[in-house]
């Protein structure tokens, strides 16, 4: 898990081995410019955080633009990511025209399109029906299988059941539970 120790003047203090390959000593900390988390971390919040006047495709492509990709290299991956979450037909709809569940799936596509090294997800399936939630969990597990570290907060026991490691907070204390999947 990534530990954020200090944030000031556009920088976050991170353990360098977590996000910055080949720089610093293992376990050493240094100030890392914010562009590192922008490129290496995918974020999924409880609410989608989409820009309401942008289309679903533009919201997903924005993650790639922030990474520094040229405009011409963003449309195709954005559409592929939307297809992966079942929203290819809604790609040209503005975010405010989408249901809450659709917005959440766009947010998941936005987080995964940049193939992050770390995915931080806070209740990523909370606004989804059971079938769609299962499909999204499979996408997240596939990303983990490709090397993305996933840190997810959830109250959903079925979602926690597919995790490799489960840590709970009970009465203000951390407790590790055995993973239930094989």
SEDO-878552 format. One record per atom (N, C-alpha, C): y, z, x; residue in three letters. Coordinates in steps of 0.05 Angstrom, whole numbers, padded with zeros to 5 digits, always signed. Layout:
BEGIN
YZXALA
...
END
This chain:
BEGIN
-00024+00000+00017UNK
+00000+00000+00000UNK
+00025+00000+00018UNK
+00045-00014+00009UNK
+00070-00016+00024UNK
+00087+00009+00018UNK
+00098+00021+00039UNK
+00115+00044+00035UNK
+00144+00035+00041UNK
+00162+00038+00022UNK
+00190+00032+00026UNK
+00204+00058+00034UNK
+00213+00060+00058UNK
+00225+00085+00067UNK
+00255+00086+00064UNK
+00269+00064+00071UNK
+00298+00065+00071UNK
+00308+00037+00062UNK
+00329+00038+00046UNK
+00342+00013+00038UNK
+00371+00016+00041UNK
+00383+00000+00059UNK
+00412+00000+00062UNK
+00421-00026+00075UNK
+00445-00034+00069UNK
+00457-00058+00080UNK
+00438-00082+00080UNK
+00425-00087+00057UNK
+00409-00111+00054UNK
+00383-00110+00069UNK
+00374-00086+00078UNK
+00348-00084+00092UNK
+00331-00063+00080UNK
+00305-00066+00083UNK
+00286-00046+00074UNK
+00269-00038+00099UNK
+00264-00013+00102UNK
+00247-00004+00124UNK
+00218-00004+00115UNK
+00202-00020+00129UNK
+00174-00024+00121UNK
+00156-00020+00145UNK
+00131-00013+00141UNK
+00112-00014+00163UNK
+00108-00044+00170UNK
+00113-00051+00194UNK
+00112-00080+00201UNK
+00085-00093+00198UNK
+00064-00078+00202UNK
+00037-00090+00200UNK
+00030-00098+00171UNK
+00045-00087+00152UNK
+00038-00093+00124UNK
+00048-00121+00116UNK
+00071-00129+00126UNK
+00083-00154+00116UNK
+00090-00174+00138UNK
+00094-00165+00162UNK
+00104-00182+00183UNK
+00082-00186+00204UNK
+00071-00209+00205UNK
+00048-00214+00223UNK
+00058-00216+00252UNK
+00044-00203+00270UNK
+00049-00207+00298UNK
+00075-00196+00309UNK
+00088-00179+00294UNK
+00113-00167+00304UNK
+00111-00137+00302UNK
+00119-00124+00323UNK
+00118-00095+00323UNK
+00090-00085+00330UNK
+00088-00059+00335UNK
+00062-00047+00340UNK
+00050-00039+00314UNK
+00024-00039+00312UNK
+00010-00030+00288UNK
+00019-00002+00281UNK
+00028+00000+00256UNK
+00037+00026+00247UNK
+00067+00032+00253UNK
+00079+00016+00270UNK
+00107+00021+00276UNK
+00125+00011+00254UNK
+00148+00023+00250UNK
+00166+00015+00230UNK
+00191+00003+00243UNK
+00203-00015+00229UNK
+00229-00026+00238UNK
+00243-00037+00213UNK
+00269-00043+00216UNK
+00283-00055+00193UNK
+00275-00084+00190UNK
+00268-00091+00166UNK
+00259-00119+00160UNK
+00279-00130+00140UNK
+00291-00154+00146UNK
+00310-00166+00128UNK
+00297-00170+00100UNK
+00313-00169+00079UNK
+00303-00172+00052UNK
+00288-00198+00048UNK
+00293-00218+00065UNK
+00280-00244+00061UNK
+00249-00241+00064UNK
+00240-00221+00079UNK
+00211-00217+00083UNK
+00199-00209+00056UNK
+00208-00188+00042UNK
+00197-00183+00015UNK
+00200-00206-00004UNK
+00222-00221-00002UNK
+00226-00244-00020UNK
+00204-00264-00016UNK
+00195-00267+00008UNK
+00175-00287+00014UNK
+00147-00276+00012UNK
+00143-00251+00017UNK
+00116-00240+00020UNK
+00107-00223-00005UNK
+00125-00217-00023UNK
+00119-00199-00045UNK
+00123-00213-00072UNK
+00103-00211-00089UNK
+00106-00221-00117UNK
+00110-00196-00134UNK
+00128-00198-00154UNK
+00134-00175-00171UNK
+00129-00182-00200UNK
+00115-00165-00214UNK
+00112-00168-00243UNK
+00120-00141-00255UNK
+00141-00141-00271UNK
+00151-00116-00283UNK
+00141-00114-00312UNK
+00145-00091-00324UNK
+00137-00087-00352UNK
+00151-00107-00370UNK
+00176-00112-00365UNK
+00191-00133-00379UNK
+00192-00156-00360UNK
+00194-00180-00370UNK
+00191-00204-00354UNK
+00212-00208-00333UNK
+00237-00201-00338UNK
+00258-00205-00319UNK
+00265-00234-00315UNK
+00259-00251-00335UNK
+00266-00279-00333UNK
+00296-00283-00338UNK
+00306-00305-00328UNK
+00333-00313-00334UNK
+00332-00328-00360UNK
+00345-00318-00381UNK
+00341-00328-00408UNK
+00349-00357-00413UNK
+00369-00367-00398UNK
+00378-00394-00402UNK
+00363-00415-00386UNK
+00346-00406-00368UNK
+00329-00424-00353UNK
+00303-00429-00368UNK
+00292-00453-00364UNK
+00266-00459-00377UNK
+00244-00443-00362UNK
+00221-00442-00374UNK
+00198-00429-00362UNK
+00193-00441-00334UNK
+00193-00468-00333UNK
+00188-00481-00307UNK
+00210-00474-00286UNK
+00235-00473-00295UNK
+00257-00466-00277UNK
+00254-00437-00267UNK
+00246-00419-00285UNK
+00242-00391-00276UNK
+00221-00389-00255UNK
+00199-00403-00259UNK
+00177-00403-00239UNK
+00186-00416-00213UNK
+00199-00439-00215UNK
+00208-00454-00191UNK
+00229-00437-00176UNK
+00244-00421-00189UNK
+00264-00404-00175UNK
+00251-00387-00154UNK
+00227-00377-00158UNK
+00214-00360-00138UNK
+00209-00377-00112UNK
+00203-00402-00115UNK
+00199-00420-00092UNK
+00225-00426-00079UNK
+00246-00430-00094UNK
+00273-00436-00083UNK
+00282-00412-00066UNK
+00278-00388-00076UNK
+00286-00364-00062UNK
+00270-00362-00035UNK
+00246-00373-00035UNK
+00230-00373-00010UNK
+00242-00394+00010UNK
+00259-00412+00000UNK
+00270-00432+00018UNK
+00258-00459+00015UNK
+00241-00463-00005UNK
+00230-00490-00009UNK
+00251-00508-00020UNK
+00250-00534-00013UNK
+00269-00553-00024UNK
+00264-00557-00053UNK
+00285-00565-00067UNK
+00284-00568-00097UNK
+00261-00587-00104UNK
+00258-00609-00090UNK
+00237-00628-00096UNK
+00208-00617-00092UNK
+00205-00596-00078UNK
+00178-00585-00073UNK
+00171-00562-00092UNK
+00187-00558-00113UNK
+00183-00535-00130UNK
+00171-00542-00158UNK
+00178-00565-00168UNK
+00170-00572-00196UNK
+00140-00572-00200UNK
+00125-00587-00183UNK
+00097-00589-00186UNK
+00082-00562-00184UNK
+00087-00546-00163UNK
+00074-00520-00163UNK
+00081-00502-00186UNK
+00106-00504-00196UNK
+00114-00488-00219UNK
+00098-00496-00243UNK
+00095-00522-00248UNK
+00080-00531-00271UNK
+00050-00523-00268UNK
+00039-00525-00244UNK
+00011-00516-00240UNK
+00008-00487-00246UNK
+00027-00470-00238UNK
+00026-00441-00243UNK
+00028-00436-00273UNK
+00045-00451-00287UNK
+00047-00448-00316UNK
+00021-00457-00330UNK
+00009-00478-00320UNK
-00017-00486-00331UNK
-00038-00465-00327UNK
-00038-00451-00304UNK
-00057-00430-00298UNK
-00055-00407-00318UNK
-00031-00402-00329UNK
-00028-00381-00349UNK
-00027-00392-00378UNK
-00034-00417-00381UNK
-00037-00429-00407UNK
-00010-00436-00420UNK
+00010-00442-00405UNK
+00037-00447-00416UNK
+00048-00474-00409UNK
+00031-00493-00401UNK
+00042-00519-00393UNK
+00057-00533-00416UNK
+00049-00527-00441UNK
+00063-00539-00464UNK
+00090-00527-00469UNK
+00095-00503-00457UNK
+00120-00489-00462UNK
+00139-00490-00437UNK
+00132-00506-00418UNK
+00146-00507-00393UNK
+00176-00513-00396UNK
+00183-00530-00415UNK
+00211-00538-00418UNK
+00226-00521-00439UNK
+00214-00500-00449UNK
+00227-00481-00467UNK
+00243-00461-00451UNK
+00266-00454-00460UNK
+00282-00433-00447UNK
+00269-00406-00452UNK
+00273-00388-00433UNK
+00259-00362-00434UNK
+00265-00348-00460UNK
+00289-00350-00471UNK
+00295-00335-00495UNK
+00281-00347-00520UNK
+00270-00371-00517UNK
+00255-00384-00539UNK
+00225-00376-00538UNK
+00216-00361-00518UNK
+00188-00354-00515UNK
+00183-00326-00527UNK
+00158-00322-00536UNK
+00151-00295-00546UNK
+00149-00276-00522UNK
+00147-00250-00528UNK
+00145-00230-00506UNK
+00120-00235-00489UNK
+00098-00242-00501UNK
+00073-00247-00486UNK
+00076-00272-00468UNK
+00089-00293-00479UNK
+00094-00317-00464UNK
+00112-00312-00440UNK
+00133-00296-00445UNK
+00151-00289-00423UNK
+00136-00274-00401UNK
+00118-00256-00409UNK
+00103-00241-00389UNK
+00085-00260-00373UNK
+00073-00279-00386UNK
+00057-00298-00371UNK
+00073-00315-00352UNK
+00098-00322-00360UNK
+00116-00337-00342UNK
+00122-00319-00318UNK
+00127-00294-00322UNK
+00132-00275-00300UNK
+00108-00273-00281UNK
+00084-00274-00292UNK
+00060-00273-00275UNK
+00058-00299-00259UNK
+00063-00321-00272UNK
+00063-00347-00258UNK
+00084-00347-00236UNK
+00107-00337-00242UNK
+00129-00335-00222UNK
+00120-00318-00197UNK
+00107-00296-00203UNK
+00098-00279-00181UNK
+00076-00292-00164UNK
+00058-00306-00177UNK
+00035-00317-00163UNK
+00040-00344-00150UNK
+00060-00359-00160UNK
+00065-00386-00150UNK
+00071-00387-00120UNK
+00083-00366-00110UNK
+00091-00366-00082UNK
+00069-00355-00064UNK
+00045-00350-00075UNK
+00022-00340-00061UNK
+00029-00317-00043UNK
+00037-00295-00055UNK
+00047-00272-00040UNK
+00025-00258-00025UNK
+00032-00244-00004UNK
+00013-00227+00011UNK
+00009-00201-00004UNK
+00029-00193-00020UNK
+00028-00168-00036UNK
+00038-00174-00064UNK
+00023-00166-00084UNK
+00031-00169-00112UNK
+00034-00140-00123UNK
+00059-00134-00132UNK
+00064-00108-00145UNK
+00067-00114-00175UNK
+00049-00102-00190UNK
+00048-00108-00219UNK
+00049-00082-00235UNK
+00069-00080-00252UNK
+00072-00056-00270UNK
+00064-00065-00298UNK
+00041-00056-00307UNK
+00031-00063-00334UNK
+00033-00093-00339UNK
+00020-00109-00322UNK
+00023-00138-00325UNK
+00011-00150-00351UNK
-00007-00135-00363UNK
-00020-00146-00388UNK
-00011-00131-00413UNK
+00008-00114-00411UNK
+00016-00096-00433UNK
+00025-00111-00458UNK
+00036-00135-00455UNK
+00046-00150-00478UNK
+00027-00173-00486UNK
+00003-00173-00475UNK
-00015-00195-00480UNK
-00038-00187-00499UNK
-00048-00206-00514UNK
-00072-00201-00530UNK
-00096-00199-00511UNK
-00118-00189-00521UNK
-00141-00182-00505UNK
-00152-00206-00489UNK
-00155-00229-00502UNK
-00165-00253-00489UNK
-00147-00263-00467UNK
-00121-00264-00472UNK
-00102-00273-00452UNK
-00100-00253-00430UNK
-00102-00228-00436UNK
-00101-00207-00415UNK
-00125-00211-00396UNK
-00148-00217-00407UNK
-00172-00221-00391UNK
-00168-00245-00372UNK
-00156-00267-00383UNK
-00151-00291-00366UNK
-00131-00284-00344UNK
-00111-00269-00350UNK
-00091-00261-00330UNK
-00104-00243-00308UNK
-00121-00225-00316UNK
-00135-00208-00297UNK
-00152-00225-00278UNK
-00164-00246-00289UNK
-00180-00264-00272UNK
-00162-00279-00252UNK
-00138-00287-00260UNK
-00119-00299-00242UNK
-00111-00280-00220UNK
-00106-00255-00227UNK
-00098-00235-00207UNK
-00121-00230-00188UNK
-00146-00228-00199UNK
-00169-00224-00181UNK
-00174-00248-00163UNK
-00169-00272-00173UNK
-00171-00296-00156UNK
-00151-00295-00133UNK
-00126-00286-00140UNK
-00106-00283-00119UNK
-00115-00263-00098UNK
-00127-00241-00107UNK
-00137-00220-00089UNK
-00159-00232-00072UNK
-00176-00249-00083UNK
-00197-00262-00068UNK
-00187-00281-00047UNK
-00163-00291-00051UNK
-00150-00309-00031UNK
-00134-00293-00010UNK
-00134-00266-00012UNK
-00121-00250+00008UNK
-00096-00235-00001UNK
-00088-00237-00026UNK
-00065-00223-00036UNK
-00074-00194-00041UNK
-00059-00175-00031UNK
-00063-00147-00037UNK
-00049-00142-00064UNK
-00063-00129-00083UNK
-00052-00124-00109UNK
-00050-00094-00113UNK
-00026-00085-00120UNK
-00020-00058-00127UNK
-00011-00059-00156UNK
-00026-00047-00174UNK
-00021-00049-00202UNK
-00019-00022-00215UNK
+00001-00018-00232UNK
+00004+00006-00248UNK
-00005-00001-00276UNK
-00022+00015-00288UNK
-00031+00009-00315UNK
-00041+00035-00329UNK
-00040+00035-00355UNK
-00052+00056-00371UNK
-00078+00045-00384UNK
-00084+00020-00379UNK
-00107+00006-00391UNK
-00132+00011-00375UNK
-00150+00027-00385UNK
-00175+00034-00370UNK
-00192+00009-00364UNK
-00192-00011-00382UNK
-00207-00035-00377UNK
-00196-00052-00354UNK
-00170-00051-00351UNK
-00157-00064-00329UNK
-00163-00050-00303UNK
-00161-00023-00303UNK
-00167-00007-00280UNK
-00196-00011-00271UNK
-00214-00016-00291UNK
-00242-00019-00285UNK
-00249-00042-00267UNK
-00232-00062-00265UNK
-00238-00085-00247UNK
-00226-00081-00220UNK
-00212-00059-00215UNK
-00199-00055-00189UNK
-00220-00046-00168UNK
-00213-00052-00143UNK
-00230-00044-00121UNK
-00225-00014-00115UNK
-00202-00005-00121UNK
-00195+00023-00116UNK
-00176+00032-00138UNK
-00181+00056-00148UNK
-00165+00067-00170UNK
-00154+00094-00161UNK
-00128+00097-00162UNK
-00114+00122-00156UNK
-00099+00130-00181UNK
-00103+00154-00191UNK
-00089+00163-00214UNK
-00069+00185-00207UNK
-00050+00189-00225UNK
-00032+00212-00222UNK
-00038+00230-00246UNK
-00048+00253-00240UNK
-00055+00273-00261UNK
-00041+00299-00255UNK
-00025+00309-00273UNK
-00010+00334-00270UNK
+00006+00333-00244UNK
+00018+00310-00238UNK
+00035+00307-00214UNK
+00020+00304-00188UNK
-00006+00302-00189UNK
-00022+00300-00164UNK
-00037+00273-00164UNK
-00039+00262-00140UNK
-00055+00238-00137UNK
-00084+00245-00135UNK
-00101+00229-00149UNK
-00130+00233-00148UNK
-00143+00205-00147UNK
-00161+00202-00128UNK
-00175+00176-00126UNK
-00200+00178-00143UNK
-00205+00156-00158UNK
-00229+00154-00174UNK
-00247+00132-00162UNK
-00272+00135-00165UNK
-00290+00113-00155UNK
-00285+00088-00171UNK
-00285+00065-00157UNK
-00283+00039-00171UNK
-00308+00035-00187UNK
-00305+00024-00211UNK
-00328+00021-00229UNK
-00341-00007-00228UNK
-00327-00026-00214UNK
-00339-00052-00212UNK
-00354-00055-00186UNK
-00371-00076-00184UNK
-00387-00079-00160UNK
-00378-00101-00144UNK
END
